[in-house]
Amino acid sequence: MTSAISAAMRSVNIGEYTDYELEPFWHDRPIVFLETSKGGVKTISAPHMIATMIHHLELSPGQEVLILGAKGGYIAALVAHMVGPEGGVVVVDPSREVVDHVRHRLQSVSQTHTVRVRKMRELSRCPPHLPEPLDRVLVTGSLSDLPEWLEKRMADGGFAIAPMGGKIAQRLVKRECQSGDWYDTDLGGVLFGPIDISDTEPEPLCASALAEMLREAVILGDELQIFDDEIRTNLVELATSLEGLPADLPPLPVREESFEDEPPWALDADAWEGEVHPIVDLLTSEMAWLSEIWPLLIALIDVRMVHPGQPGEDDEEGRSGGFGRHGDLVP
């Protein structure tokens, strides 16, 4: 961590950006800043991840920075501290609840620094009143690719830092524009939730969604080297089988109980038109090996935990679960 980042993190009080318990943050874990009535959750990244992203932004006083995805306003406050009153920060987010939260929390910072918060209609549409051209962009949620409007407005020599990949596992990428061409630098494996808080709200499990989760688990498992070849092959084949089921099958019901101890279909194998639900039937046929790795799969792919990173009773240092409860991960 550079001295400038260290100074910023000492100067900005994390407690001003969330009303949730701060203990996970002190254990280098993400901390929740907002929950919706439908179960959506947004977090402020773990300190090590925040320091990593800001380090790669290569900030200096006077720069204008766009932050896509609010992270409670905390990262915006840190960036504002580093670019100074002569610089500026624009935060954009698709959620009205998040935007209102961030505007309120950044009021004191806005009195001494140029910090603007904008609601965007959707990720594919350019928000209003952006600095142009864009020189530094930080994306704080997972994307399959940068939005077209963002790339069109990037300055020559400017770049974006973004977690790019699937819904669960991504690579932190520095994408730089040089004379009209784009160059990517891989900064390591990460695990970010979506930008839009509505995308974190629980949904019934359909065959295609479950298949995607399994494929994402394979990618993350490869990063962490935790699956042997047989398990990896089994997961890929199961994902393929799920994708081969009819697209119009009804999803499995959402369960309110924890998924950690048993698969979500274990108590939901009710009759479906007089027969066992095809998804349940397929998954049950694989239980000989699947049940043994289910807790590990949950640790990798269940991004719907209410308090990611919260220390557990089994670990006084707050490292319960190894890979689970962690909204951002650099292996």
C-alpha beads as a LAMMPS data file, in Angstrom:
LAMMPS data file: protein, C-alpha beads

331 atoms
330 bonds

1 atom types
1 bond types

-500.0 500.0 xlo xhi
-500.0 500.0 ylo yhi
-500.0 500.0 zlo zhi

Masses

1 110.0

Atoms # bond

1 1 1 0.000 0.000 0.000
2 1 1 1.391 3.400 -0.970
3 1 1 1.704 6.210 1.555
4 1 1 -0.997 8.192 -0.305
5 1 1 -3.511 5.324 -0.079
6 1 1 -2.600 4.712 3.558
7 1 1 -3.118 8.387 4.368
8 1 1 -6.505 8.388 2.646
9 1 1 -7.689 5.270 4.482
10 1 1 -6.591 6.752 7.802
11 1 1 -8.406 10.005 7.050
12 1 1 -11.748 8.581 5.867
13 1 1 -13.957 6.987 8.519
14 1 1 -15.587 3.799 7.188
15 1 1 -18.301 4.163 9.827
16 1 1 -19.706 7.175 7.989
17 1 1 -20.647 4.997 4.998
18 1 1 -22.485 2.112 6.654
19 1 1 -24.666 1.547 9.692
20 1 1 -23.738 -2.140 9.878
21 1 1 -21.314 -3.758 12.290
22 1 1 -17.741 -2.794 11.350
23 1 1 -15.992 -5.903 12.691
24 1 1 -15.773 -7.725 9.323
25 1 1 -13.968 -4.736 7.829
26 1 1 -11.314 -4.844 10.546
27 1 1 -10.783 -8.505 9.625
28 1 1 -10.137 -7.494 6.002
29 1 1 -13.570 -8.563 4.794
30 1 1 -16.344 -6.759 2.871
31 1 1 -19.009 -4.988 4.889
32 1 1 -22.681 -4.510 4.019
33 1 1 -23.881 -0.940 3.516
34 1 1 -27.392 -1.520 2.157
35 1 1 -30.081 -4.217 2.003
36 1 1 -33.311 -4.006 0.013
37 1 1 -36.742 -5.189 1.080
38 1 1 -36.443 -7.998 -1.491
39 1 1 -33.195 -9.341 -0.074
40 1 1 -30.682 -7.535 -2.282
41 1 1 -27.364 -6.745 -0.620
42 1 1 -24.519 -4.369 -1.486
43 1 1 -21.164 -4.250 0.215
44 1 1 -18.128 -2.059 0.604
45 1 1 -15.126 -4.089 -0.521
46 1 1 -12.550 -5.529 1.853
47 1 1 -9.685 -3.133 2.697
48 1 1 -7.091 -5.137 0.747
49 1 1 -9.293 -5.056 -2.361
50 1 1 -9.947 -1.333 -2.046
51 1 1 -6.213 -0.667 -1.728
52 1 1 -5.544 -2.911 -4.739
53 1 1 -8.060 -1.120 -6.996
54 1 1 -6.977 2.374 -5.987
55 1 1 -3.305 1.449 -6.373
56 1 1 -3.867 0.400 -9.984
57 1 1 -5.744 3.643 -10.750
58 1 1 -2.412 5.479 -10.471
59 1 1 -4.060 8.593 -9.063
60 1 1 -2.538 12.042 -8.783
61 1 1 -3.935 15.415 -7.636
62 1 1 -6.187 17.157 -10.139
63 1 1 -7.498 14.063 -11.940
64 1 1 -11.152 13.390 -12.770
65 1 1 -12.277 9.869 -11.853
66 1 1 -15.460 8.003 -12.778
67 1 1 -16.627 5.280 -10.377
68 1 1 -19.204 2.864 -11.800
69 1 1 -20.910 1.206 -8.819
70 1 1 -21.129 3.180 -5.617
71 1 1 -19.706 0.905 -2.864
72 1 1 -21.502 3.010 -0.262
73 1 1 -19.570 6.158 -1.152
74 1 1 -16.490 5.043 0.792
75 1 1 -14.243 4.512 -2.234
76 1 1 -15.399 7.843 -3.693
77 1 1 -14.348 9.564 -0.467
78 1 1 -10.919 7.910 -0.624
79 1 1 -10.429 8.893 -4.267
80 1 1 -11.569 12.466 -3.561
81 1 1 -8.975 12.665 -0.783
82 1 1 -6.260 11.576 -3.210
83 1 1 -7.159 13.764 -6.221
84 1 1 -7.749 16.755 -3.969
85 1 1 -10.033 19.785 -4.290
86 1 1 -8.598 20.518 -7.734
87 1 1 -9.705 17.063 -8.991
88 1 1 -13.138 15.502 -9.184
89 1 1 -15.079 12.285 -8.646
90 1 1 -18.289 11.211 -10.382
91 1 1 -20.154 8.198 -8.973
92 1 1 -22.829 6.492 -11.096
93 1 1 -25.124 3.662 -10.062
94 1 1 -28.372 2.189 -11.464
95 1 1 -30.146 1.949 -8.089
96 1 1 -32.127 4.871 -6.665
97 1 1 -31.720 3.470 -3.134
98 1 1 -27.952 3.270 -3.535
99 1 1 -27.704 6.743 -5.075
100 1 1 -29.727 8.272 -2.229
101 1 1 -27.536 6.499 0.325
102 1 1 -24.322 7.705 -1.297
103 1 1 -25.460 11.315 -1.750
104 1 1 -26.352 11.503 1.919
105 1 1 -23.107 9.903 3.103
106 1 1 -20.895 12.083 0.881
107 1 1 -22.404 15.396 1.960
108 1 1 -19.459 16.369 4.169
109 1 1 -16.913 15.388 1.481
110 1 1 -18.819 17.408 -1.129
111 1 1 -18.305 20.569 0.918
112 1 1 -14.546 20.518 0.287
113 1 1 -14.156 18.352 -2.834
114 1 1 -15.897 18.027 -6.192
115 1 1 -17.953 14.851 -5.797
116 1 1 -21.045 14.231 -7.917
117 1 1 -23.451 11.287 -7.743
118 1 1 -25.580 10.327 -10.737
119 1 1 -28.289 7.730 -11.203
120 1 1 -27.988 5.842 -14.475
121 1 1 -31.038 4.276 -16.119
122 1 1 -29.204 1.073 -17.011
123 1 1 -25.625 -0.088 -17.489
124 1 1 -25.889 -0.044 -21.283
125 1 1 -26.914 3.643 -21.395
126 1 1 -24.533 6.530 -20.729
127 1 1 -25.286 8.507 -17.541
128 1 1 -25.723 12.285 -17.884
129 1 1 -23.040 14.919 -17.308
130 1 1 -19.914 12.785 -17.288
131 1 1 -16.422 14.254 -17.470
132 1 1 -15.175 13.809 -21.041
133 1 1 -12.872 12.391 -22.121
134 1 1 -12.571 9.834 -19.328
135 1 1 -9.071 9.402 -17.976
136 1 1 -9.549 7.113 -14.977
137 1 1 -12.481 4.735 -14.484
138 1 1 -13.051 2.309 -11.615
139 1 1 -15.738 -0.355 -12.003
140 1 1 -16.724 -1.904 -8.667
141 1 1 -19.008 -4.719 -9.819
142 1 1 -18.706 -7.653 -12.203
143 1 1 -19.039 -7.066 -15.950
144 1 1 -18.721 -9.377 -18.932
145 1 1 -17.284 -6.403 -20.852
146 1 1 -17.049 -2.632 -20.551
147 1 1 -20.138 -0.726 -21.753
148 1 1 -19.775 0.694 -25.249
149 1 1 -20.482 4.244 -24.066
150 1 1 -17.588 4.021 -21.614
151 1 1 -15.054 2.876 -24.187
152 1 1 -16.163 5.576 -26.643
153 1 1 -15.452 8.281 -24.073
154 1 1 -12.054 7.009 -22.906
155 1 1 -9.160 9.416 -23.375
156 1 1 -6.066 8.312 -25.238
157 1 1 -3.848 6.888 -22.524
158 1 1 -6.798 6.578 -20.172
159 1 1 -7.843 3.282 -18.663
160 1 1 -10.463 1.443 -16.645
161 1 1 -9.914 -0.950 -13.755
162 1 1 -12.734 -3.517 -13.789
163 1 1 -13.602 -7.059 -12.583
164 1 1 -14.442 -8.733 -15.881
165 1 1 -15.838 -12.223 -16.337
166 1 1 -18.857 -14.161 -15.084
167 1 1 -21.304 -13.472 -12.291
168 1 1 -19.149 -15.206 -9.701
169 1 1 -15.515 -15.340 -10.761
170 1 1 -13.725 -12.605 -12.675
171 1 1 -10.288 -11.262 -13.530
172 1 1 -9.380 -7.785 -12.383
173 1 1 -8.388 -6.108 -15.654
174 1 1 -6.701 -2.828 -16.532
175 1 1 -8.070 -1.918 -19.967
176 1 1 -6.108 0.942 -21.521
177 1 1 -6.751 2.957 -24.690
178 1 1 -3.657 3.742 -26.754
179 1 1 -4.050 5.435 -30.141
180 1 1 -7.474 3.876 -30.650
181 1 1 -6.392 0.358 -29.681
182 1 1 -7.193 -1.432 -26.430
183 1 1 -4.706 -3.282 -24.278
184 1 1 -5.587 -5.470 -21.310
185 1 1 -3.411 -6.181 -18.290
186 1 1 -4.525 -9.062 -16.080
187 1 1 -4.235 -8.032 -12.427
188 1 1 -5.425 -11.307 -10.885
189 1 1 -8.493 -13.314 -9.983
190 1 1 -11.288 -11.643 -8.028
191 1 1 -14.821 -12.340 -6.877
192 1 1 -17.242 -9.413 -7.143
193 1 1 -21.005 -9.217 -7.014
194 1 1 -23.023 -7.366 -9.682
195 1 1 -23.098 -3.575 -9.949
196 1 1 -26.885 -3.310 -9.660
197 1 1 -28.245 -4.199 -6.210
198 1 1 -31.423 -5.558 -7.817
199 1 1 -29.302 -8.290 -9.425
200 1 1 -28.367 -9.554 -5.942
201 1 1 -31.989 -10.268 -4.971
202 1 1 -32.675 -14.009 -4.618
203 1 1 -34.414 -15.701 -7.528
204 1 1 -35.752 -19.233 -8.002
205 1 1 -33.173 -21.638 -9.363
206 1 1 -33.803 -22.638 -12.969
207 1 1 -31.732 -25.225 -14.835
208 1 1 -29.734 -22.665 -16.849
209 1 1 -28.935 -20.527 -13.799
210 1 1 -27.781 -23.555 -11.833
211 1 1 -25.633 -24.683 -14.771
212 1 1 -24.024 -21.250 -14.938
213 1 1 -23.312 -21.349 -11.205
214 1 1 -21.590 -24.718 -11.580
215 1 1 -19.464 -23.508 -14.485
216 1 1 -18.474 -20.430 -12.493
217 1 1 -17.549 -22.667 -9.573
218 1 1 -15.256 -24.647 -11.878
219 1 1 -13.515 -21.446 -12.982
220 1 1 -13.017 -20.267 -9.415
221 1 1 -12.018 -23.772 -8.330
222 1 1 -9.335 -23.797 -11.020
223 1 1 -8.040 -20.479 -9.679
224 1 1 -7.793 -21.873 -6.175
225 1 1 -6.768 -25.413 -7.248
226 1 1 -9.327 -27.071 -4.990
227 1 1 -10.990 -29.615 -7.319
228 1 1 -9.348 -32.777 -8.581
229 1 1 -9.796 -33.752 -12.228
230 1 1 -12.664 -36.144 -11.523
231 1 1 -14.742 -33.593 -9.597
232 1 1 -14.027 -30.923 -12.168
233 1 1 -15.180 -33.236 -14.982
234 1 1 -18.302 -34.176 -13.012
235 1 1 -19.226 -30.522 -12.501
236 1 1 -18.795 -29.667 -16.188
237 1 1 -20.840 -32.696 -17.265
238 1 1 -23.587 -31.876 -14.764
239 1 1 -23.733 -28.296 -16.051
240 1 1 -24.042 -29.612 -19.608
241 1 1 -26.862 -31.960 -18.564
242 1 1 -28.722 -29.105 -16.862
243 1 1 -28.394 -26.987 -19.977
244 1 1 -29.925 -29.835 -21.962
245 1 1 -33.175 -29.824 -19.962
246 1 1 -36.230 -28.149 -21.549
247 1 1 -36.039 -24.361 -21.304
248 1 1 -39.657 -24.025 -20.153
249 1 1 -39.242 -26.041 -16.944
250 1 1 -40.470 -24.198 -13.842
251 1 1 -37.669 -23.186 -11.454
252 1 1 -37.073 -24.738 -8.071
253 1 1 -38.747 -22.858 -5.210
254 1 1 -36.647 -20.406 -3.226
255 1 1 -35.919 -21.573 0.303
256 1 1 -35.437 -19.090 3.101
257 1 1 -33.272 -21.477 5.097
258 1 1 -29.516 -21.627 4.761
259 1 1 -28.189 -23.658 1.850
260 1 1 -24.959 -24.509 3.632
261 1 1 -25.777 -27.850 5.225
262 1 1 -27.686 -29.445 2.381
263 1 1 -28.472 -28.812 -1.285
264 1 1 -31.418 -26.465 -1.977
265 1 1 -33.408 -29.243 -3.610
266 1 1 -33.125 -31.632 -0.646
267 1 1 -36.420 -30.488 0.876
268 1 1 -38.053 -29.360 -2.338
269 1 1 -38.380 -32.648 -4.221
270 1 1 -42.170 -32.347 -4.335
271 1 1 -44.190 -33.865 -7.103
272 1 1 -44.182 -31.981 -10.381
273 1 1 -47.162 -32.893 -12.519
274 1 1 -47.244 -36.212 -10.719
275 1 1 -43.517 -36.827 -11.091
276 1 1 -40.281 -35.692 -9.508
277 1 1 -39.129 -32.343 -10.896
278 1 1 -36.599 -33.042 -13.723
279 1 1 -33.981 -30.769 -12.116
280 1 1 -34.377 -32.588 -8.816
281 1 1 -34.223 -35.941 -10.569
282 1 1 -30.959 -35.035 -12.334
283 1 1 -29.295 -33.578 -9.263
284 1 1 -30.366 -36.478 -7.060
285 1 1 -28.761 -38.920 -9.488
286 1 1 -25.417 -37.174 -8.871
287 1 1 -25.674 -37.030 -5.083
288 1 1 -23.026 -39.721 -4.518
289 1 1 -20.301 -37.192 -5.308
290 1 1 -22.197 -33.894 -5.260
291 1 1 -23.236 -34.063 -1.606
292 1 1 -19.613 -34.373 -0.514
293 1 1 -18.572 -31.082 -2.128
294 1 1 -21.807 -29.161 -1.557
295 1 1 -20.507 -27.060 1.400
296 1 1 -17.489 -26.078 -0.689
297 1 1 -19.680 -25.170 -3.665
298 1 1 -21.763 -22.939 -1.410
299 1 1 -18.611 -21.240 -0.132
300 1 1 -17.662 -20.529 -3.758
301 1 1 -20.933 -19.617 -5.431
302 1 1 -23.582 -18.503 -2.944
303 1 1 -23.354 -14.718 -3.365
304 1 1 -26.608 -14.093 -1.529
305 1 1 -25.182 -14.135 1.999
306 1 1 -26.470 -11.223 4.045
307 1 1 -23.219 -10.540 5.878
308 1 1 -20.318 -11.626 3.686
309 1 1 -17.045 -11.856 5.529
310 1 1 -18.468 -11.764 9.050
311 1 1 -16.169 -13.670 11.441
312 1 1 -17.514 -17.021 12.558
313 1 1 -17.374 -18.762 15.899
314 1 1 -14.783 -21.182 14.613
315 1 1 -12.215 -18.500 13.868
316 1 1 -11.281 -15.696 16.222
317 1 1 -9.317 -14.018 13.463
318 1 1 -12.401 -13.680 11.272
319 1 1 -11.317 -16.119 8.583
320 1 1 -14.209 -18.495 8.894
321 1 1 -15.034 -20.560 5.872
322 1 1 -11.797 -20.121 3.968
323 1 1 -13.289 -19.040 0.636
324 1 1 -16.830 -18.200 1.675
325 1 1 -18.359 -14.976 3.000
326 1 1 -15.906 -12.981 0.968
327 1 1 -17.308 -10.492 -1.541
328 1 1 -13.954 -9.816 -3.150
329 1 1 -11.075 -12.258 -3.467
330 1 1 -7.557 -11.973 -4.770
331 1 1 -6.061 -15.492 -4.544

Bonds

1 1 1 2
2 1 2 3
3 1 3 4
4 1 4 5
5 1 5 6
6 1 6 7
7 1 7 8
8 1 8 9
9 1 9 10
10 1 10 11
11 1 11 12
12 1 12 13
13 1 13 14
14 1 14 15
15 1 15 16
16 1 16 17
17 1 17 18
18 1 18 19
19 1 19 20
20 1 20 21
21 1 21 22
22 1 22 23
23 1 23 24
24 1 24 25
25 1 25 26
26 1 26 27
27 1 27 28
28 1 28 29
29 1 29 30
30 1 30 31
31 1 31 32
32 1 32 33
33 1 33 34
34 1 34 35
35 1 35 36
36 1 36 37
37 1 37 38
38 1 38 39
39 1 39 40
40 1 40 41
41 1 41 42
42 1 42 43
43 1 43 44
44 1 44 45
45 1 45 46
46 1 46 47
47 1 47 48
48 1 48 49
49 1 49 50
50 1 50 51
51 1 51 52
52 1 52 53
53 1 53 54
54 1 54 55
55 1 55 56
56 1 56 57
57 1 57 58
58 1 58 59
59 1 59 60
60 1 60 61
61 1 61 62
62 1 62 63
63 1 63 64
64 1 64 65
65 1 65 66
66 1 66 67
67 1 67 68
68 1 68 69
69 1 69 70
70 1 70 71
71 1 71 72
72 1 72 73
73 1 73 74
74 1 74 75
75 1 75 76
76 1 76 77
77 1 77 78
78 1 78 79
79 1 79 80
80 1 80 81
81 1 81 82
82 1 82 83
83 1 83 84
84 1 84 85
85 1 85 86
86 1 86 87
87 1 87 88
88 1 88 89
89 1 89 90
90 1 90 91
91 1 91 92
92 1 92 93
93 1 93 94
94 1 94 95
95 1 95 96
96 1 96 97
97 1 97 98
98 1 98 99
99 1 99 100
100 1 100 101
101 1 101 102
102 1 102 103
103 1 103 104
104 1 104 105
105 1 105 106
106 1 106 107
107 1 107 108
108 1 108 109
109 1 109 110
110 1 110 111
111 1 111 112
112 1 112 113
113 1 113 114
114 1 114 115
115 1 115 116
116 1 116 117
117 1 117 118
118 1 118 119
119 1 119 120
120 1 120 121
121 1 121 122
122 1 122 123
123 1 123 124
124 1 124 125
125 1 125 126
126 1 126 127
127 1 127 128
128 1 128 129
129 1 129 130
130 1 130 131
131 1 131 132
132 1 132 133
133 1 133 134
134 1 134 135
135 1 135 136
136 1 136 137
137 1 137 138
138 1 138 139
139 1 139 140
140 1 140 141
141 1 141 142
142 1 142 143
143 1 143 144
144 1 144 145
145 1 145 146
146 1 146 147
147 1 147 148
148 1 148 149
149 1 149 150
150 1 150 151
151 1 151 152
152 1 152 153
153 1 153 154
154 1 154 155
155 1 155 156
156 1 156 157
157 1 157 158
158 1 158 159
159 1 159 160
160 1 160 161
161 1 161 162
162 1 162 163
163 1 163 164
164 1 164 165
165 1 165 166
166 1 166 167
167 1 167 168
168 1 168 169
169 1 169 170
170 1 170 171
171 1 171 172
172 1 172 173
173 1 173 174
174 1 174 175
175 1 175 176
176 1 176 177
177 1 177 178
178 1 178 179
179 1 179 180
180 1 180 181
181 1 181 182
182 1 182 183
183 1 183 184
184 1 184 185
185 1 185 186
186 1 186 187
187 1 187 188
188 1 188 189
189 1 189 190
190 1 190 191
191 1 191 192
192 1 192 193
193 1 193 194
194 1 194 195
195 1 195 196
196 1 196 197
197 1 197 198
198 1 198 199
199 1 199 200
200 1 200 201
201 1 201 202
202 1 202 203
203 1 203 204
204 1 204 205
205 1 205 206
206 1 206 207
207 1 207 208
208 1 208 209
209 1 209 210
210 1 210 211
211 1 211 212
212 1 212 213
213 1 213 214
214 1 214 215
215 1 215 216
216 1 216 217
217 1 217 218
218 1 218 219
219 1 219 220
220 1 220 221
221 1 221 222
222 1 222 223
223 1 223 224
224 1 224 225
225 1 225 226
226 1 226 227
227 1 227 228
228 1 228 229
229 1 229 230
230 1 230 231
231 1 231 232
232 1 232 233
233 1 233 234
234 1 234 235
235 1 235 236
236 1 236 237
237 1 237 238
238 1 238 239
239 1 239 240
240 1 240 241
241 1 241 242
242 1 242 243
243 1 243 244
244 1 244 245
245 1 245 246
246 1 246 247
247 1 247 248
248 1 248 249
249 1 249 250
250 1 250 251
251 1 251 252
252 1 252 253
253 1 253 254
254 1 254 255
255 1 255 256
256 1 256 257
257 1 257 258
258 1 258 259
259 1 259 260
260 1 260 261
261 1 261 262
262 1 262 263
263 1 263 264
264 1 264 265
265 1 265 266
266 1 266 267
267 1 267 268
268 1 268 269
269 1 269 270
270 1 270 271
271 1 271 272
272 1 272 273
273 1 273 274
274 1 274 275
275 1 275 276
276 1 276 277
277 1 277 278
278 1 278 279
279 1 279 280
280 1 280 281
281 1 281 282
282 1 282 283
283 1 283 284
284 1 284 285
285 1 285 286
286 1 286 287
287 1 287 288
288 1 288 289
289 1 289 290
290 1 290 291
291 1 291 292
292 1 292 293
293 1 293 294
294 1 294 295
295 1 295 296
296 1 296 297
297 1 297 298
298 1 298 299
299 1 299 300
300 1 300 301
301 1 301 302
302 1 302 303
303 1 303 304
304 1 304 305
305 1 305 306
306 1 306 307
307 1 307 308
308 1 308 309
309 1 309 310
310 1 310 311
311 1 311 312
312 1 312 313
313 1 313 314
314 1 314 315
315 1 315 316
316 1 316 317
317 1 317 318
318 1 318 319
319 1 319 320
320 1 320 321
321 1 321 322
322 1 322 323
323 1 323 324
324 1 324 325
325 1 325 326
326 1 326 327
327 1 327 328
328 1 328 329
329 1 329 330
330 1 330 331
